[in-house]
Amino acid sequence: MNRTKLLLRFSAVYAVIGVFIGGHMAGAGSYMFRAIHAHILVVGWLSLFAFAVFYALFKIPKSSKLASVQVWTALIGSFGLTAGMWVYNFNPDEVFTLIFYIIGGTVLMVSFVVFAIMTFVFGAMFHDKK
């Protein structure tokens, strides 16, 4: 699995979705989707892009299970959180939707915690340029 390419492609998809939602809000004159728009761009585009850059700059071993967990929880969590927010926006009374939203956010938090752990585990690989 090419982690950089996978994360970069998903971040590009989120960027396009976020821009279209922003354009829709501007055209409609309604900011109903502002929280979803913001999360899609920050969690989906920005965070996944930052993770892709991290994997491009630092050669984390392909065999790293920690990196695999981080990538997959980032992808699953960003989808779960943003899709859950979207559906919850239309049907806030449904318990399943709220659980989907919460589980997505929790999986995404796991991704960020694993990323923080990775900065310590693989810290010897990070050097300032001379």
C-alpha positions as CSV (number, residue, x, y, z in Angstrom):
1,M,0.0,0.0,0.0
2,N,1.3,3.4,-0.9
3,R,0.2,5.4,2.1
4,T,1.2,8.8,0.6
5,K,-0.8,8.3,-2.6
6,L,-3.8,6.9,-0.8
7,L,-4.0,9.7,1.7
8,L,-3.3,12.3,-1.0
9,R,-6.1,11.1,-3.3
10,F,-8.6,11.0,-0.5
11,S,-7.6,14.5,0.6
12,A,-8.2,15.7,-3.0
13,V,-11.7,14.2,-3.0
14,Y,-12.5,15.9,0.3
15,A,-11.2,19.2,-1.1
16,V,-13.5,19.0,-4.1
17,I,-16.5,18.1,-2.0
18,G,-15.7,20.9,0.5
19,V,-15.3,23.4,-2.3
20,F,-18.6,22.4,-3.9
21,I,-20.4,22.6,-0.5
22,G,-18.9,26.1,0.0
23,G,-20.0,27.2,-3.5
24,H,-23.5,25.8,-2.9
25,M,-23.7,27.7,0.4
26,A,-22.5,31.0,-1.2
27,G,-24.9,30.5,-4.2
28,A,-27.9,29.6,-2.0
29,G,-27.2,32.4,0.5
30,S,-27.6,29.8,3.3
31,Y,-24.9,28.7,5.8
32,M,-26.8,25.6,6.8
33,F,-23.9,23.3,6.0
34,R,-21.1,25.4,7.4
35,A,-20.1,22.9,10.1
36,I,-20.0,20.0,7.6
37,H,-18.2,22.2,5.1
38,A,-15.5,23.1,7.7
39,H,-15.0,19.5,8.9
40,I,-14.8,18.2,5.4
41,L,-12.1,20.7,4.6
42,V,-10.2,20.5,7.8
43,V,-10.5,16.9,8.7
44,G,-10.8,15.5,5.2
45,W,-8.6,17.7,3.1
46,L,-6.1,19.3,5.4
47,S,-5.5,16.5,7.9
48,L,-5.3,13.8,5.3
49,F,-3.0,16.0,3.2
50,A,-0.8,16.7,6.2
51,F,-0.6,12.9,6.9
52,A,0.3,12.3,3.2
53,V,3.1,14.9,3.4
54,F,4.4,13.3,6.6
55,Y,4.6,9.9,4.9
56,A,6.3,11.4,1.8
57,L,8.9,13.3,3.9
58,F,9.7,10.6,6.4
59,K,10.3,7.0,5.2
60,I,8.3,5.1,7.7
61,P,8.9,1.4,7.2
62,K,6.3,-0.2,4.9
63,S,6.0,-3.0,7.5
64,S,4.9,-0.6,10.2
65,K,1.6,-1.8,11.7
66,L,1.4,1.4,13.6
67,A,1.4,3.4,10.3
68,S,-1.2,1.1,8.8
69,V,-3.5,1.6,11.8
70,Q,-3.0,5.4,11.6
71,V,-3.8,5.5,7.9
72,W,-6.9,3.4,8.0
73,T,-8.3,5.0,11.1
74,A,-7.7,8.4,9.5
75,L,-9.6,7.3,6.3
76,I,-12.4,5.5,8.1
77,G,-12.7,8.2,10.9
78,S,-12.8,11.2,8.5
79,F,-15.5,9.5,6.4
80,G,-17.5,8.4,9.5
81,L,-17.3,11.8,11.1
82,T,-18.2,13.9,8.0
83,A,-20.8,11.5,6.7
84,G,-22.3,11.1,10.1
85,M,-22.5,14.9,10.4
86,W,-24.1,15.2,7.0
87,V,-26.8,12.6,7.8
88,Y,-27.3,13.9,11.3
89,N,-27.9,17.4,9.9
90,F,-31.0,16.0,8.0
91,N,-32.3,13.6,10.7
92,P,-31.1,14.6,14.2
93,D,-33.6,12.4,16.0
94,E,-32.3,9.1,14.7
95,V,-30.0,7.3,17.2
96,F,-28.2,5.3,14.6
97,T,-27.1,8.5,12.8
98,L,-25.8,10.0,16.1
99,I,-23.9,6.8,16.9
100,F,-22.4,6.7,13.3
101,Y,-21.3,10.4,13.8
102,I,-19.8,9.7,17.3
103,I,-18.0,6.5,16.2
104,G,-16.5,8.2,13.2
105,G,-15.2,11.0,15.4
106,T,-13.8,8.5,17.9
107,V,-12.0,6.5,15.2
108,L,-10.6,9.8,13.9
109,M,-9.3,10.7,17.4
110,V,-7.6,7.3,17.5
111,S,-5.8,8.2,14.3
112,F,-4.5,11.4,15.8
113,V,-3.4,9.6,18.9
114,V,-1.6,7.0,16.9
115,F,0.0,9.7,14.8
116,A,1.3,11.4,18.0
117,I,2.7,8.0,19.2
118,M,4.4,7.6,15.8
119,T,6.3,10.9,16.2
120,F,8.0,9.4,19.3
121,V,8.4,5.8,18.0
122,F,10.0,7.0,14.7
123,G,11.5,10.2,16.1
124,A,15.1,9.1,15.3
125,M,14.2,9.4,11.6
126,F,13.4,13.1,11.9
127,H,16.3,15.5,11.4
128,D,16.7,19.2,10.7
129,K,18.2,20.0,7.3
130,K,21.7,21.4,7.5
